[in-house]
Amino acid sequence: MELYSIHTGNFKLDGGAMFGVVPKSIWHKLNPADENNMCSWAMRCLLVQNGKRLILIDNGIGNKQDEKFFGYYYLHGDNSLEKSLAAHGFTTDDITDVFLTHLHFDHCGGSIKWNADRTGYIPAFKNAVYWSTPAHWEWATNPNPREKASFLKENILPIKESGQLKMVEGTGETQLPFSVIYVYGHTEAMMLPKIIYRNRPLVFCADLLPAHWHVPLPYVMAYDVRPLETMKEKGRILQEFVNTNTVLFFEHDPTVECATLKQTERGISIEQTHSLKEIFG
């Protein structure tokens, strides 16, 4: 097995929304905001090469939305999904599986693209199976008012219409070369892949821990539908990560790809930050 960090670009989100109840006087020192209170965040995905399978975990925001939509999110930087795949010798046609942690637009927008004459939508990964889970698929296709703006039907429904959609069953180990941890605070049944890589566990943290700054328990996004559940999940899961020396892989951290944790008298905190390549060689 080989793992590759895939950078699909950066975007901006409101700092207060990303740090929740943490005061700006504190979080602004971590990720300084611009004049509109917006902070820069990554859309970092993970590519898992296992035998003949090439599994892409999440795929960024895509490029099919209109100018008004992208005007809200200030896409910036030189990275793109295609460039990042090409840097490792791959194209979108090589992807055999697309694993979607959840269906918010910044995680699944790259799943679907315009057809040649821009009259309809087609899968961006024509040879891939797309993986979701029944509970979250139902949640996303019948969205609540709070999350409706994050579940865009053009990102989601064409996946099923293509015939390329499959559902993860249980912990996923019979279908995928990794297991799945389910969490329910950010959104219903978000899936966190847990990968044993070179005899060490690595977890793709998705939006449970968007960045290494979110390790402390009170650092919970205002986007979460069940913030108290997020805190409980973090408390339980972070302790497990410490006990098992798990590597955390961050999807939205603008500077840090991976981190390890340590137990201190004041609770669990970051031990070291690394790139994926640094920690595994």
Phi, psi and omega per residue, in radians:
M1 nan 2.478 3.026
E2 -2.285 2.554 3.094
L3 -2.076 2.469 3.121
Y4 -2.320 2.324 3.044
S5 -1.399 2.230 -3.076
I6 -2.037 2.017 -3.094
H7 -1.726 2.029 -3.086
T8 -1.725 -0.015 3.137
G9 2.195 3.023 3.118
N10 -1.993 2.703 3.038
F11 -2.522 3.067 -3.121
K12 -2.088 2.472 3.052
L13 -2.355 2.749 -3.139
D14 -1.064 2.250 -3.095
G15 -1.097 -0.688 3.118
G16 -1.102 -0.682 3.110
A17 -1.153 -0.641 -3.090
M18 -1.325 -0.453 -3.105
F19 -1.916 -0.014 3.017
G20 1.083 -2.210 -3.041
V21 -1.388 -0.093 3.118
V22 -1.199 2.236 -3.088
P23 -1.119 2.588 3.116
K24 -1.042 -0.570 3.133
S25 -1.036 -0.379 3.102
I26 -1.671 -0.931 -3.018
W27 -1.241 -0.434 -3.136
H28 -1.087 -0.454 3.093
K29 -1.310 -0.378 -3.128
L30 -1.497 -0.887 -3.123
N31 -2.381 1.531 -3.007
P32 -1.001 2.407 -3.129
A33 -1.570 2.747 3.040
D34 -1.497 -2.979 -3.068
E35 -1.158 -0.265 3.105
N36 -1.761 0.223 -3.132
N37 1.221 0.325 -3.108
M38 -1.694 2.423 3.101
C39 -1.997 2.672 3.132
S40 -1.501 2.412 3.130
W41 -2.407 2.625 3.108
A42 -1.496 2.832 2.905
M43 -2.184 1.435 -2.989
R44 -1.771 2.202 -3.124
C45 -1.936 3.046 -3.113
L46 -2.278 2.312 3.116
L47 -1.890 2.189 -3.106
V48 -1.952 2.000 3.068
Q49 -1.762 2.020 -3.092
N50 -2.389 1.786 -3.040
G51 1.075 -2.203 -3.139
K52 -1.540 -0.027 -3.124
R53 -1.644 2.423 3.091
L54 -2.218 1.801 -2.955
I55 -1.865 2.097 3.113
L56 -1.738 2.128 3.107
I57 -1.655 1.948 -3.037
D58 1.100 2.933 -3.050
N59 -2.669 0.342 3.023
G60 1.382 -2.829 -2.956
I61 -1.597 -0.283 -3.090
G62 1.313 -2.989 -3.092
N63 -2.411 0.299 -3.042
K64 -1.637 -0.148 -3.123
Q65 -1.301 2.894 -3.078
D66 -1.451 3.028 -3.073
E67 -1.077 -0.639 3.127
K68 -1.081 -0.782 3.131
F69 -1.041 -0.904 -3.098
F70 -1.179 -0.373 3.072
G71 -1.136 -0.366 3.103
Y72 -1.397 -0.381 -2.931
Y73 -2.069 -0.035 2.930
Y74 0.870 0.996 3.092
L75 -1.028 2.380 -3.119
H76 -2.686 2.937 -3.109
G77 1.711 2.932 -3.072
D78 -1.673 -0.076 -3.069
N79 -1.445 2.626 2.991
S80 -2.595 2.844 3.122
L81 -1.014 -0.832 -3.088
E82 -1.127 -0.747 3.121
K83 -1.107 -0.729 -3.089
S84 -1.208 -0.706 3.050
L85 -1.085 -0.773 -3.116
A86 -1.091 -0.580 3.123
A87 -1.079 -0.419 3.115
H88 -1.814 0.130 3.068
G89 1.532 0.383 -3.077
F90 -2.183 2.829 2.997
T91 -2.212 2.992 3.108
T92 -1.074 -0.503 3.140
D93 -1.222 -0.315 -3.141
D94 -1.412 -0.298 -3.061
I95 -1.235 2.208 3.128
T96 -1.674 -0.431 -3.087
D97 -2.512 2.416 3.017
V98 -2.078 1.954 -3.123
F99 -1.721 2.146 -3.062
L100 -1.889 1.945 -3.129
T101 -1.055 -0.682 3.018
H102 -2.882 3.065 -2.904
L103 -1.904 0.405 2.944
H104 -1.136 2.576 -2.923
F105 -1.053 -0.513 -3.108
D106 -1.413 0.006 3.104
H107 -1.981 -0.425 -3.061
C108 -2.240 0.048 -3.066
G109 -1.070 -0.487 3.117
G110 -1.373 -0.004 -3.116
S111 -1.190 -0.584 -2.981
I112 -2.208 2.497 3.111
K113 -2.348 2.953 3.038
W114 -1.168 2.618 2.952
N115 -1.328 3.129 -2.977
A116 -1.026 -0.673 -3.108
D117 -1.790 0.234 3.060
R118 1.009 0.660 3.083
T119 -1.846 -0.114 -3.125
G120 -2.959 -3.111 -3.044
Y121 -1.987 2.559 3.101
I122 -2.407 2.758 3.088
P123 -1.092 2.387 3.087
A124 -1.298 -0.328 3.138
F125 -2.087 1.549 -2.926
K126 -1.208 -0.370 -3.097
N127 -1.817 0.177 -2.986
A128 -1.816 2.624 2.852
V129 -1.535 2.358 3.092
Y130 -1.767 2.301 -3.077
W131 -1.964 2.181 2.953
S132 -2.256 -2.862 3.091
T133 -2.401 2.518 -2.984
P134 -0.948 -0.765 -3.082
A135 -1.114 -0.728 -3.122
H136 -1.327 -0.627 3.112
W137 -1.042 -0.773 3.111
E138 -1.103 -0.724 3.124
W139 -1.076 -0.733 -3.062
A140 -1.353 -0.556 -3.109
T141 -1.518 -0.181 3.000
N142 -2.265 1.182 -2.908
P143 -1.274 2.642 3.006
N144 -1.371 2.783 -3.098
P145 -1.018 -0.563 -3.104
R146 -1.149 -0.668 -3.059
E147 -1.798 -0.065 -3.005
K148 -0.938 -0.662 -3.109
A149 -1.234 -0.269 3.133
S150 -1.638 -0.336 3.128
F151 -1.782 1.637 -3.088
L152 -1.590 2.145 -3.031
K153 -1.044 -0.542 3.138
E154 -1.221 -0.322 3.049
N155 -1.474 -0.398 -2.884
I156 -1.933 -0.991 -3.014
L157 -1.068 -0.671 3.119
P158 -1.087 -0.369 3.087
I159 -1.117 -0.842 3.131
K160 -1.184 -0.712 -3.136
E161 -1.080 -0.477 -3.133
S162 -1.275 -0.316 -3.060
G163 1.430 0.129 -3.073
Q164 -1.734 0.073 -3.088
L165 -1.523 2.344 2.971
K166 -2.301 2.772 -3.108
M167 -1.909 2.371 3.057
V168 -1.238 2.322 3.118
E169 -1.857 2.239 3.103
G170 1.021 -2.341 -3.130
T171 -1.491 0.050 2.967
G172 1.400 -0.026 -2.996
E173 -1.218 -0.362 3.091
T174 -1.448 -0.228 -3.094
Q175 -1.933 -0.421 -3.017
L176 -2.334 2.740 3.139
P177 -1.445 0.521 3.062
F178 -2.744 2.908 3.083
S179 -1.750 2.967 -3.061
V180 -2.171 2.330 2.984
I181 -1.798 2.198 3.113
Y182 -1.651 2.367 3.056
V183 -2.332 2.666 -2.925
Y184 -2.238 0.048 -3.099
G185 -1.366 -0.787 -3.108
H186 -1.237 -0.831 3.091
T187 -2.759 2.998 -3.078
E188 -1.186 2.166 2.970
A189 0.965 0.805 2.980
M190 -1.185 2.453 -3.078
M191 -1.887 2.233 3.075
L192 -1.914 1.971 3.106
P193 -1.177 2.343 3.044
K194 -2.010 1.989 -2.985
I195 -1.988 2.281 3.007
I196 -1.578 1.914 -3.027
Y197 -2.170 2.049 -3.109
R198 0.932 0.798 3.059
N199 1.187 0.344 3.133
R200 -2.377 2.394 3.134
P201 -1.295 2.433 3.022
L202 -2.267 2.338 3.121
V203 -2.057 2.242 3.021
F204 -1.415 1.940 -2.885
C205 -1.425 -0.231 3.139
A206 0.795 -2.261 -3.073
D207 -1.783 0.194 2.922
L208 -1.214 -0.773 3.076
L209 -2.296 1.496 -3.086
P210 -1.054 -0.574 -3.103
A211 -2.582 2.932 -3.105
H212 -1.150 -0.348 3.088
W213 -1.185 -0.300 -3.066
H214 -1.585 0.145 3.111
V215 -1.134 -0.776 3.104
P216 -1.011 2.443 -2.994
L217 -0.989 -0.704 -3.097
P218 -1.237 -0.223 -3.095
Y219 -1.420 1.456 -3.097
V220 -2.166 2.300 -3.091
M221 -1.138 2.562 3.034
A222 -1.232 -0.262 3.085
Y223 -1.228 -0.372 -3.036
D224 -1.142 2.368 -3.123
V225 -1.369 -0.416 3.131
R226 -2.339 1.326 -3.027
P227 -1.073 -0.617 3.123
L228 -1.192 -0.587 3.068
E229 -1.164 -0.674 3.070
T230 -1.009 -0.768 3.136
M231 -1.080 -0.741 3.106
K232 -1.113 -0.760 -3.137
E233 -1.110 -0.748 3.118
K234 -1.077 -0.790 -3.131
G235 -1.023 -0.778 -3.129
R236 -1.228 -0.832 -3.016
I237 -1.281 -0.685 3.127
L238 -1.100 -0.645 3.090
Q239 -1.119 -0.708 3.073
E240 -1.096 -0.691 3.132
F241 -1.112 -0.712 3.095
V242 -1.103 -0.801 -3.081
N243 -1.120 -0.517 -3.069
T244 -1.858 0.131 3.131
N245 0.951 0.773 -3.091
T246 -1.357 2.483 3.024
V247 -1.566 2.308 3.094
L248 -1.708 2.303 3.084
F249 -1.941 2.146 -3.009
F250 -1.765 2.235 -3.110
E251 -1.386 -0.638 -2.996
H252 -1.931 -0.035 -3.111
D253 -1.158 2.178 -3.063
P254 -1.259 -0.304 -3.075
T255 -2.239 -0.431 -3.009
V256 -1.975 2.171 3.089
E257 -1.453 -0.826 -2.998
C258 -2.393 2.765 3.076
A259 -2.656 2.752 2.952
T260 -2.028 2.846 -3.018
L261 -2.058 2.829 3.045
K262 -2.467 2.683 3.068
Q263 -1.605 2.282 3.097
T264 -2.236 3.017 3.106
E265 -1.109 -0.438 -3.121
R266 -1.670 0.070 -3.138
G267 2.099 -2.924 -3.108
I268 -1.484 2.375 3.131
S269 -2.498 3.019 3.109
I270 -1.191 2.304 3.037
E271 -1.560 -1.007 3.113
Q272 -2.543 2.658 2.999
T273 -1.935 2.576 -3.048
H274 -2.581 2.866 2.790
S275 -1.498 2.844 3.106
L276 -1.014 -0.736 -3.119
K277 -1.165 -0.679 -3.134
E278 -1.101 -0.719 -3.025
I279 -1.392 -0.496 -3.102
F280 -1.956 -0.133 3.103
G281 1.410 nan nan
